[in-house]
Amino acid sequence: MKTIRVASYNIRKAIGTDRRRMPERVLEVLNEVDADIVALQEADRRFGVRSAAIPPLLMDNQSGYRPVPLNVQVDSMGWHGNALLVRKEAEVARHDVLHLPYLEPRGATMAEVAMNGVTLRVFGMHLDLSGLWRRRQAAAVIHAAAQGAEMPTVLMGDLNEWSAGRGCLADFARHYSFAPCGRSFHARRPVARLDRIMHCGKLALKDCGVHESAAARKASDHLPIWADFALG
C-alpha cells in the first residue's frame, strides 16, 4: 500500500528558542522529518518586503524541497506567512491562495500534489489568536475545501486553539478527522496541541506524531507534527 507523509511546522521566521535566526536549523529539522508535503507557518520575514525566512538558494542546496509557487509576492515564500513545500520530484497540478476573514491579516494556501502514486489536495493555514475570528476563518477554509471534495484532502497548520475540543476544533471535526499527533508547543516543554493535521474519509491514517529531536527543540518555538496516510 502506497503511503504519503505530510507535516506541519510553524518555523517562527527561522528564529529559534535561543532567539537566533538560523534557517539552516529549520532545514535540518525538515530533513529529519522527511515528509513528502510540508505546510509551513511564519515562513516569511515580518517586516519590509517580507522576504522568505529560508533563502531559496539555501533551500535548494540543503534540502530536497521546493516551495509551491504561489505567485503573490516576489520575495516571499508564502501567503500571509503560509507556505507549502513539496519534494522536488513531486508534481503540483494546481495551487491557490485563500483570502480569510480577519482581525489581523490571515490567509491559507492550497495545492494539489501528486507523489508516490497518490494525488492529494492539501490546505495549509495559520489561524487567528481570537476565538471568534478563528471560527470565521475555519468556516472559510471548510467552505473552500468543500469545492472539489471528491479529492483526498488534508488540512493542517497552526490553529492557535488551546481548548481540547471546542471552538474551531469542533467546527473542523464535523467534516474531518484529526490525527492525534500530540503536543507541539512550546518546543522546550510541549504543553499544547496548537498544531493540527486533519483528513477526509478517503484517507486512512497509518501513523502520526510530534518530531521532538534536539534540533527541533532549538529551531523554533513549535515542534513539527507529521502524519502518514494511505488511500482508504
Beta strands, then each sheet from edge to edge (+ up, - down):
strand 1: 3-10
strand 2: 37-41
strand 3: 65-67
strand 4: 83-87
strand 5: 91-99
strand 6: 107-115
strand 7: 118-126
strand 8: 153-158
strand 9: 177-178
strand 10: 195-199
strand 11: 203-210
strand 12: 225-231
sheet 1: 3+ 4- 2+ 1+ 12- 11+
sheet 2: 5+ 6- 7+ 8+ 10- 9+
end
